[in-house]
C-alpha cells in the first residue's frame, strides 16, 4: 500500500471527512500543501540521520512525515486532542515518531529531552508554528536554554522581519535583540499564502535560528539586560534618557545621562538605534556603580 501524501489537498480533504475534523481558528491551524516548501524547511534545518527533532503543532503530520524520513527521532507536541488519532494513524508506519499530548508553553522541555532523546546527536526544533503564539514559543525555546542547536520554523513574515531586523530599521525592537542575544537568525525562504489550507490572511517566512553555545555578549545580569531593553522599547518614540528614567529602572535622569556618557552613547538617541553590544554596555555600567 502506497504512503499517503499528507501535503496533498485531496488527501487532506479525505482525512478531514473521515475524522470529521474542523480547523480551529483559535489554535491557528493552517496545514502545508506544498512539498517544495516542506523540503525547504527540512533542507534549511540541515537534518542528518543522527538528528533528533522536536516539532511543535504537527497538525495532521504533513511536515512530520518528511521529518520522520530524514531524522533519527521525531517528537511532536500537539495541543489539539482531535488530531491525536489522525497523527497516530497517519504516522503509524514510522517507529521513530512519538506524539506528546499537551501545550508546549506548559511542558518542561528539558524533562522532555531527558525522557525522549539520547545524549549523542543534535537536537533541533523544526515546525510550522501557530502564529498566534509564535513569539512566546520562540522565547521559551531560547530562554530555557534547552539542548538544541537550531530552530527552523515557519512564522508570520512580519515576525520573521522583526527577528532579523538590524538597528535603525522600523522592524527593529526588543524581539530582534533577544533573538540575536541567543542565536544567529536568517530567513531561509518567504512563503506565499496559497501553500496553506485554509489560506491565512498573512504571508509567511521560514526562519532559521542558529543557537549559540553561550550568548554572543557578556553581561553580569541577564534579567537586568532585558529589563533595560523592555523599558527602552516600551517608550520607543522617546529618547533613551527619558525612556530609561521613567521609573522602570529606578534610576534618576541625571544618572542615566552619566551612564550613557560613560558608554559613549548619544544621550539624544532612541532605543531603535542601539545595538545589542550597546545595551550590554549600559547593563554592565549600571552594575559597576
C-alpha positions as CSV (number, residue, x, y, z in Angstrom):
1,X,0.0,0.0,0.0
2,X,1.5,3.3,-1.0
3,X,2.1,6.0,1.6
4,X,-0.4,8.9,1.8
5,X,0.9,12.2,0.5
6,X,-0.2,14.3,3.5
7,X,0.5,17.6,1.8
8,X,-2.0,16.8,-1.0
9,X,-5.2,19.0,-0.7
10,X,-7.2,15.9,-1.9
11,X,-5.7,13.7,0.8
12,X,-6.2,16.4,3.5
13,X,-9.9,16.8,2.5
14,X,-10.3,13.0,2.7
15,X,-8.8,12.9,6.2
16,X,-11.0,15.8,7.3
17,X,-14.1,14.0,6.0
18,X,-13.0,10.7,7.5
19,X,-12.4,12.0,11.0
20,X,-15.0,14.9,11.0
21,X,-12.1,17.3,11.7
22,X,-12.8,21.0,11.8
23,X,-10.0,23.6,11.6
24,X,-9.6,25.7,14.7
25,X,-9.0,29.4,14.2
26,X,-8.2,29.9,17.9
27,X,-5.4,27.3,17.6
28,X,-4.1,28.9,14.3
29,X,-4.3,25.8,12.3
30,X,-3.1,26.1,8.7
31,X,-1.7,22.9,7.1
32,X,1.0,23.0,4.5
33,X,0.0,21.7,1.0
34,X,3.3,22.3,-0.9
35,X,6.0,19.6,-0.9
36,X,8.6,22.1,-2.1
37,X,8.2,24.2,1.0
38,X,8.3,21.2,3.2
39,X,11.6,20.2,1.6
40,X,13.0,23.8,2.0
41,X,12.2,23.7,5.7
42,X,13.9,20.3,6.2
43,X,16.8,21.3,4.0
44,X,17.2,24.6,5.9
45,X,17.4,22.6,9.1
46,X,20.2,20.5,7.6
47,X,18.7,17.4,9.0
48,X,21.1,14.4,9.4
49,X,20.2,10.8,10.1
50,X,21.6,11.2,13.6
51,X,19.4,14.2,14.4
52,X,16.6,14.3,17.0
53,X,13.7,16.6,16.2
54,X,11.1,18.4,18.3
55,X,8.1,19.5,16.3
56,X,5.5,21.9,17.7
57,X,2.0,21.8,16.2
58,X,2.3,18.9,13.7
59,X,-1.3,19.2,12.5
60,X,-2.1,16.0,10.5
61,X,1.6,15.2,10.1
62,X,2.4,16.9,6.8
63,X,5.8,18.1,7.8
64,X,6.2,15.4,10.4
65,X,6.1,12.7,7.7
66,X,9.2,14.2,5.9
67,X,11.0,14.7,9.3
68,X,10.5,11.0,10.1
69,X,12.1,10.1,6.8
70,X,15.2,12.2,7.4
71,X,15.8,12.2,11.2
72,X,16.6,9.5,13.8
73,X,13.7,10.5,16.1
74,X,10.8,13.0,15.9
75,X,8.9,14.1,19.0
76,X,5.8,16.1,18.0
77,X,4.0,18.2,20.6
78,X,0.3,18.8,19.8
79,X,-2.4,20.5,21.9
80,X,-5.5,19.6,19.8
81,X,-7.0,16.3,21.0
82,X,-8.9,15.9,17.8
83,X,-5.6,15.5,15.9
84,X,-4.3,12.6,18.1
85,X,-6.0,9.7,16.3
86,X,-5.2,11.3,12.9
87,X,-1.5,11.7,13.7
88,X,-1.2,8.2,15.2
89,X,-2.9,6.6,12.2
90,X,-1.1,8.7,9.6
91,X,2.3,8.1,11.0
92,X,1.9,4.5,12.3
93,X,4.5,3.2,9.9
94,X,7.3,5.2,11.4
95,X,8.8,3.7,14.5
96,X,10.8,6.9,15.1
97,X,7.7,9.0,15.7
98,X,6.5,10.0,19.2
99,X,3.4,12.1,20.0
100,X,3.4,14.2,23.1
101,X,0.0,15.5,24.0
102,X,-0.2,18.9,25.6
103,X,0.6,22.7,25.4
104,X,4.2,23.4,24.5
105,X,4.1,26.5,26.7
106,X,3.3,24.4,29.8
107,X,5.7,21.5,29.0
108,X,9.1,21.2,30.7
109,X,11.2,20.9,27.6
110,X,14.4,19.9,29.5
111,X,12.4,17.0,31.0
112,X,11.0,16.1,27.6
113,X,14.5,16.0,26.1
114,X,15.8,13.9,29.0
115,X,12.8,11.4,28.6
116,X,12.9,11.0,24.8
117,X,16.4,11.9,23.5
118,X,19.8,10.3,23.7
119,X,22.9,12.3,24.6
120,X,24.5,11.9,21.2
121,X,23.3,13.6,18.0
122,X,22.0,17.2,17.6
123,X,18.5,18.2,18.8
124,X,16.7,20.6,16.5
125,X,13.3,22.3,16.6
126,X,11.5,22.2,13.3
127,X,7.9,23.3,12.9
128,X,5.2,25.2,11.2
129,X,4.3,27.3,14.3
130,X,0.8,28.5,15.2
131,X,1.1,32.2,14.5
132,X,-0.9,33.5,17.5
133,X,1.7,32.2,19.9
134,X,4.9,32.3,17.8
135,X,6.8,34.8,20.0
136,X,6.1,33.1,23.4
137,X,7.2,29.8,21.9
138,X,10.4,31.2,20.4
139,X,11.3,33.0,23.7
140,X,10.6,29.8,25.7
141,X,12.9,27.8,23.5
142,X,15.6,30.4,23.9
143,X,15.3,31.4,27.5
144,X,15.0,27.9,28.9
145,X,18.4,27.2,27.3
146,X,17.5,23.7,26.3
147,X,19.9,21.5,24.5
148,X,19.1,22.5,20.9
149,X,21.4,23.5,18.1
150,X,18.9,25.0,15.6
151,X,15.3,26.3,15.4
152,X,13.8,26.2,11.9
153,X,10.2,27.4,11.9
154,X,7.5,28.8,9.7
155,X,6.3,32.1,11.1
156,X,4.4,35.2,10.0
157,X,6.6,37.2,7.7
158,X,6.2,40.3,9.8
159,X,7.6,38.4,12.8
160,X,10.5,37.0,10.8
161,X,11.4,40.5,9.7
162,X,11.3,41.7,13.4
163,X,13.5,38.8,14.4
164,X,16.2,39.5,11.8
165,X,16.0,43.3,11.9
166,X,19.1,45.4,12.4
167,X,19.5,48.6,14.5
168,X,17.9,51.7,12.9
169,X,15.3,49.8,10.9
170,X,11.5,50.1,11.5
171,X,11.2,46.4,12.4
172,X,14.0,46.5,15.0
173,X,12.8,46.0,18.6
174,X,13.1,44.0,21.8
175,X,12.4,40.8,19.9
176,X,15.2,41.5,17.4
177,X,17.7,41.9,20.3
178,X,16.5,38.9,22.3
179,X,16.8,36.6,19.3
180,X,20.2,37.9,18.4
181,X,21.4,37.5,22.0
182,X,20.8,33.8,21.9
183,X,21.2,33.0,18.1
184,X,22.2,34.0,14.6
185,X,18.9,34.4,12.7
186,X,18.3,34.4,9.0
187,X,15.3,34.0,6.7
188,X,15.5,30.9,4.5
189,X,12.5,31.5,2.3
190,X,9.5,33.7,2.1
191,X,6.2,31.7,1.6
192,X,3.0,32.8,-0.1
193,X,-0.5,32.4,1.4
194,X,-1.5,29.8,-1.2
195,X,0.6,26.9,0.2
196,X,-1.7,26.5,3.2
197,X,-5.1,25.0,3.9
198,X,-7.0,27.0,4.9
199,X,-5.3,30.0,3.4
200,X,-4.1,32.5,6.1
201,X,-4.5,36.3,5.8
202,X,-0.8,36.9,6.1
203,X,2.4,36.0,4.2
204,X,4.9,33.7,5.9
205,X,8.6,33.1,6.2
206,X,10.8,30.1,7.2
207,X,13.4,31.4,9.6
208,X,16.5,29.6,11.0
209,X,18.0,30.5,14.4
210,X,21.4,29.0,14.8
211,X,21.8,28.7,18.6
212,X,25.0,30.0,20.2
213,X,26.6,27.7,22.8
214,X,26.7,30.8,25.0
215,X,25.1,34.3,24.4
216,X,27.0,36.5,22.0
217,X,27.7,39.2,24.5
218,X,28.8,39.0,28.2
219,X,26.5,40.6,30.8
220,X,26.7,40.2,34.5
221,X,22.9,40.1,34.9
222,X,20.7,38.9,32.0
223,X,17.5,39.9,33.8
224,X,18.7,43.5,34.1
225,X,19.7,43.5,30.4
226,X,16.2,42.5,29.3
227,X,14.6,44.9,31.8
228,X,16.6,47.7,30.2
229,X,15.7,46.6,26.7
230,X,12.0,46.3,27.6
231,X,12.0,49.8,29.2
232,X,13.8,51.4,26.3
233,X,11.4,50.0,23.7
234,X,8.2,50.5,25.7
235,X,8.7,54.2,25.0
236,X,10.5,53.9,21.7
237,X,9.4,57.4,20.5
238,X,11.2,59.0,23.5
239,X,14.9,59.5,23.8
240,X,16.7,56.7,25.6
241,X,17.3,59.0,28.6
242,X,13.6,59.7,29.0
243,X,12.6,56.0,28.3
244,X,15.0,54.7,30.9
245,X,14.3,57.3,33.6
246,X,10.6,57.0,33.7
247,X,10.6,54.7,36.8
248,X,11.1,51.1,35.4
249,X,14.8,51.1,36.5
250,X,14.5,53.4,39.5
251,X,17.5,55.4,38.2
252,X,17.4,59.2,38.2
253,X,17.6,61.0,34.8
254,X,21.0,62.6,35.6
255,X,22.4,59.2,36.5
256,X,21.2,57.8,33.1
257,X,22.8,60.7,31.3
258,X,26.1,60.0,33.2
259,X,25.9,56.2,32.3
260,X,25.3,56.9,28.6
261,X,28.1,59.4,28.5
262,X,30.4,56.8,30.1
263,X,29.3,54.3,27.4
264,X,29.9,56.9,24.6
265,X,26.3,56.7,23.6
266,X,24.5,59.9,22.4
267,X,22.0,61.0,25.1
268,X,19.6,62.1,22.4
269,X,19.4,58.7,20.7
270,X,16.5,56.3,20.8
271,X,16.3,52.6,21.6
272,X,15.9,51.6,17.9
273,X,19.4,52.9,17.1
274,X,21.2,50.8,19.8
275,X,22.9,47.5,19.2
276,X,22.9,44.5,21.5
277,X,26.5,45.4,22.4
278,X,25.5,48.9,23.5
279,X,22.6,47.6,25.6
280,X,25.1,45.1,27.2
281,X,27.5,48.0,27.9
282,X,24.7,50.0,29.6
283,X,23.8,47.0,31.7
284,X,27.4,46.3,32.8
285,X,28.0,50.0,33.6
286,X,24.9,50.2,35.8
287,X,26.1,47.1,37.6
288,X,29.5,48.6,38.2
289,X,28.1,51.6,40.1
